[in-house]
């Protein structure tokens, strides 16, 4: 029996039994060295044991990673969904507000711009643009050329020293390309274009050898007038003009800053694409020139033949000659010619006389009115030798009509 001051001895500590694992004795867990030997022995007997352990660890690790990743992705997806919903709501509200503001301001905006256009239109009559009065177009060109040389130097393409209309006419007559440059003095790219592009040696060589070059500032009346015709959008502005389909046409427009190589490529492309029109026009003009030369040669030969016929005509008989015949000829141009012939002369003399006149056509026939008949004035199968005036039955006074056969 224990006394109050006595101490009851504690029971000895007994560790809990470890779980039983197949192939391992429970006593092994109490002795690490025995567990190690047992594990190594089992590993030697079955090499798949370490792989199984590694697989178990890998599976647990991957499971934890997938759980964490899935939770993170779901959180991000929910966050994006909320943000998208909020953004859509804000966008819809702003869109409705914008449309409402537009509809409310539409009548005021329409009224404002209408009144402004009317005011500008009326202001043109009260105070017209001073640039619209072109008084000295050549002076505008020369003045721009001098200011260009003072600012950018004398190394530049050859300026056409004439009006825009004169440049168009010369390009049309010479069948050449016309390059028009409109200079904007206040534009930020004008100085760089003129200094680095337009005055580049390769650009100067191309322009001077293959086209006419006309340039002017839009601040001057002549340049402003051309600007109103070409309707450029920005500066620097270049327009390529040529004769196409019998009228001067803009075949290329270059607007904005451009480098020398790009400018050369663009101009070359435009000229190559439209060169066939100039070639066909040159061929047509050449054909017309050949035809004109042939016609001039024919006219000269005809005139020489007329002069020869006139020299070979017998003298005109006197009015007192009883065998003379007075003939009045009515020509196709309604003019009249009168001359006397002898009864014994052939009708060929009448034909030669009419042929020598400048008013007579190249081919014609002579007709008598009573009775109406054609006189055989030239040799034919029926009349190898034309008859005389007496044999043809002409009286002392006759009126003969000259019929034009040139178009037949």
C-alpha positions, 0 to 999 in steps of 0.5 A, spaced: 500 500 500 502 506 498 503 512 503 501 519 501 509 521 500 511 515 496 512 515 489 509 510 484 514 507 480 512 509 472 511 503 467 516 502 462 515 506 456 513 502 450 513 505 443 507 504 439 507 498 434 509 501 427 505 499 421 506 492 418 509 493 411 509 487 407 516 484 406 519 488 412 519 486 419 516 490 425 522 490 428 526 493 423 523 500 424 526 500 431 533 499 428 535 503 423 541 499 421 536 493 420 531 497 416 537 499 411 540 492 410 533 490 409 531 495 404 538 494 400 537 487 400 530 488 397 532 492 392 537 487 390 532 482 390 527 487 386 530 493 382 523 496 381 522 498 388 526 504 388 523 506 381 516 505 385 518 509 391 520 515 386 514 514 382 510 515 388 514 521 390 513 524 383 505 523 383 504 526 389 509 532 387 505 533 380 498 532 384 500 538 388 502 542 382 496 541 378 492 542 384 495 549 385 495 551 377 488 549 376 486 553 382 490 559 379 487 558 372 480 558 375 482 564 379 485 568 373 479 566 369 474 569 374 478 575 374 478 576 367 471 575 366 469 580 371 474 585 368 471 583 361 464 584 363 466 591 367 469 593 360 463 591 356 459 595 361 463 601 361 464 601 353 456 600 352 455 606 357 460 610 353 458 608 346 451 610 348 453 617 351 457 618 344 451 617 340 447 621 344 452 627 344 452 626 337 445 626 335 444 632 340 450 636 337 448 634 330 443 640 328 447 645 331 453 642 327 449 642 321 447 649 322 454 652 324 457 649 318 452 651 313 452 658 316 460 658 315 460 656 308 455 661 306 459 666 309 465 664 306 462 664 299 459 671 300 466 673 302 469 671 296 465 677 292 466 682 298 474 680 298 476 675 293 483 672 294 488 676 291 492 670 288 486 669 284 488 675 280 493 673 275 496 679 272 504 677 270 504 669 270 511 670 267 513 674 272 511 669 278 515 664 274 521 668 274 520 671 281 520 663 284 526 661 280 530 667 283 527 665 290 529 658 289 536 659 287 537 664 293 535 659 298 537 652 295 543 654 290 543 654 282 544 646 282 537 644 280 533 642 274 532 647 268 525 651 270 521 652 264 521 660 263 513 661 261 506 660 263 503 653 265 499 654 258 505 655 254 508 649 258 502 645 256 503 647 249 510 646 248 509 639 251 504 637 246 507 640 240 514 636 242 511 630 245 514 630 251 513 629 258 511 635 263 513 635 270 509 640 274 512 642 281 507 646 286 511 649 292 508 650 299 512 655 302 509 654 309 509 646 309 514 643 313 517 638 308 518 643 302 525 645 304 528 638 305 525 636 299 528 641 295 535 641 298 535 633 298 531 630 293 529 635 287 537 638 287 540 631 287 544 630 281 541 624 279 534 627 279 537 633 275 539 629 270 533 625 269 529 631 269 533 635 264 534 629 259 527 626 259 522 631 260 520 639 261 520 642 268 515 647 270 515 649 277 511 655 281 509 657 288 502 656 290 503 663 294 503 666 287 497 667 283 500 663 277 502 657 282 495 658 285 491 658 279 495 651 277 493 649 284 486 650 283 486 646 277 490 640 279 487 639 286 493 637 290 492 634 297 499 636 300 506 638 299 511 637 296 506 636 290 509 633 283 504 631 277 506 628 270 502 631 264 503 628 257 498 628 251 494 622 251 488 620 247 489 627 243 488 631 250 493 633 255 492 628 261 495 628 268 498 620 268 501 621 275 501 624 282 506 624 287 505 627 294 509 628 300 516 627 302 520 622 297 527 620 297 531 621 290 532 614 289 524 613 290 523 619 286 527 616 280 523 610 280 516 613 280 518 617 275 521 612 270 515 607 272 510 613 270 514 614 263 515 607 261 507 605 263 505 611 258 511 611 253 506 607 248 501 613 247 507 618 245 510 613 240 503 612 237 502 619 237 509 620 233 507 615 228 500 618 227 504 625 226 509 622 221 504 619 217 500 625 217 507 629 215 508 624 209 501 625 207 502 632 207 508 632 203 505 627 198 499 632 197 504 638 196 508 634 191 501 633 187 499 640 188 506 642 185 505 637 179 498 639 178 500 647 178 506 645 173 501 641 169 496 647 169 502 652 167 504 648 161 497 647 159 496 654 159 502 656 155 500 651 150 493 654 148 492 657 142 491 665 142 484 667 143 480 669 136 477 676 136 470 678 137 470 680 129 472 673 127 465 670 124 468 663 126 469 664 133 465 661 139 463 665 145 463 660 151 461 662 158 463 656 163 459 655 170 464 653 175 463 648 181 464 654 185 458 658 182 463 663 178 463 664 171 469 664 166 468 667 159 472 666 153 472 665 145 474 659 141 474 657 134 470 653 130 475 649 127 479 647 134 478 641 138 474 640 144 480 638 147 482 646 147 476 647 151 478 642 156 485 644 157 483 652 158 479 649 164 484 645 167 489 651 167 484 655 171 486 655 179 478 655 180 477 648 176 477 642 180 482 636 178 478 632 175 471 634 171 467 634 165 463 639 161 456 638 160 451 642 155 444 644 157 440 644 150 440 638 149 443 636 155 449 632 154 457 631 156 462 633 151 467 628 149 473 633 151 478 627 152 480 621 148 476 615 150 474 608 146 468 611 143 472 618 141 479 616 140 480 623 137 475 628 140 471 632 135 471 640 133 467 645 136 463 645 130 462 637 129 460 637 137 454 642 134 456 648 138 453 655 136 456 662 136 454 663 143 454 657 148 453 656 156 457 650 158 457 647 165 463 644 169 461 638 173 466 636 179 469 629 179 474 629 184 470 625 189 468 620 184 
